[in-house]
Amino acid sequence: MVNADKTDCPVLKKDGRESKQMSKMWVFFSPEKNIALYQYRPRRKGQIAKEMLEGFSGYLQTDGYSGYNAVEDVTHVGCRAHVRRKWIDYFVDKKPVDGSKSQKAFEYVEKMFALDLQ
């Protein structure tokens, strides 16, 4: 299994880029091998994930960014932390209606998240 994510990072005048521009720091982590690889790139492209994971097959856990579809021979799995964040964002100003399907789903998400913390 490999967990993959990317995050914005500011650039301090590299390769002609302005200091206001954001680049990406890609992170690939394998729990089985207990190793993390970091890859700096100025942009977000699926080709980067494809290059970094060339030769890998197995489960690829991501936030659902479509660029990861460029990686072949993997089984894509979602990230519960990203799912939970969407639920939390949605319910910031409102609560699920008691007894509703959305309330039930939210409770399941919270239970799954709690299990990961044990």
C-alpha positions in Angstrom: 0.0 0.0 0.0 1.1 3.6 -0.7 -0.5 6.7 0.6 0.0 9.7 -1.7 -0.8 13.4 -1.3 0.4 16.8 -2.5 0.3 20.1 -0.8 1.0 23.7 -1.8 4.4 25.2 -0.8 5.7 28.7 -1.4 8.6 29.2 -3.8 11.4 31.6 -3.1 12.5 32.6 -6.7 13.3 29.2 -8.3 13.6 28.7 -12.0 12.3 32.1 -12.8 9.2 31.7 -10.7 7.9 34.6 -8.6 8.1 34.3 -4.8 4.2 34.6 -4.7 3.8 31.5 -6.8 2.9 28.2 -5.2 4.5 24.9 -6.1 3.7 21.3 -4.9 5.3 19.0 -2.5 4.3 15.5 -3.3 4.6 12.9 -0.5 4.4 9.1 -1.0 4.4 6.9 2.1 4.5 3.2 2.4 3.4 1.8 5.8 4.8 -1.6 5.0 8.3 -0.3 4.2 8.0 2.6 6.7 9.4 5.0 4.1 8.3 8.4 2.9 9.5 10.0 -0.4 9.1 13.7 -1.0 9.1 15.2 -4.5 9.1 18.9 -5.2 7.5 20.0 -8.5 6.3 23.4 -9.6 3.0 22.0 -10.8 0.3 19.4 -10.1 0.2 16.8 -12.8 -0.8 13.1 -12.9 2.4 12.4 -14.8 4.4 13.1 -11.6 2.5 10.4 -9.6 2.9 8.1 -12.6 6.7 8.6 -12.6 7.1 8.3 -8.9 5.0 5.1 -8.6 6.4 3.4 -11.8 6.6 -0.3 -11.1 4.4 -0.2 -8.0 1.2 -2.3 -7.9 -1.1 -2.6 -5.0 -3.4 -0.2 -3.1 -3.0 3.5 -3.7 -4.7 5.7 -1.1 -5.3 9.3 -2.2 -7.6 12.2 -1.8 -9.3 11.4 -5.1 -7.4 13.9 -7.3 -8.0 12.7 -10.9 -4.3 12.9 -11.7 -3.7 9.7 -9.8 -5.7 7.9 -12.5 -2.4 8.1 -14.6 -0.9 5.5 -12.3 -1.4 2.0 -13.8 -1.8 -1.4 -12.1 -3.1 0.0 -8.8 -6.3 -0.3 -6.9 -7.5 3.2 -5.9 -8.8 3.6 -2.4 -10.1 6.7 -0.8 -8.9 8.5 2.3 -11.3 8.6 5.3 -9.7 11.8 6.6 -10.7 13.5 3.4 -14.2 12.1 3.6 -14.5 13.2 7.2 -13.3 16.7 6.3 -16.0 17.1 3.7 -18.6 16.0 6.2 -17.3 18.4 8.8 -17.1 21.3 6.3 -20.7 20.6 5.3 -22.1 20.4 8.8 -20.1 23.4 10.2 -23.2 25.7 10.3 -25.9 23.0 10.5 -26.5 19.7 12.1 -27.8 16.6 10.3 -31.6 16.1 10.7 -32.2 13.6 13.5 -32.9 10.2 12.1 -31.9 11.2 8.6 -29.7 9.2 6.3 -27.1 12.0 6.4 -27.0 11.8 10.2 -26.5 8.0 10.0 -23.7 8.4 7.4 -22.1 11.1 9.5 -22.1 8.8 12.5 -20.5 6.0 10.5 -17.8 8.3 9.3 -17.1 9.4 12.9 -17.0 5.7 14.1 -14.6 4.7 11.3 -12.4 7.7 12.1 -12.4 6.9 15.8 -11.3 3.3 15.0 -8.3 4.7 13.1 -7.2 6.6 16.2 -7.1 3.5 18.4 
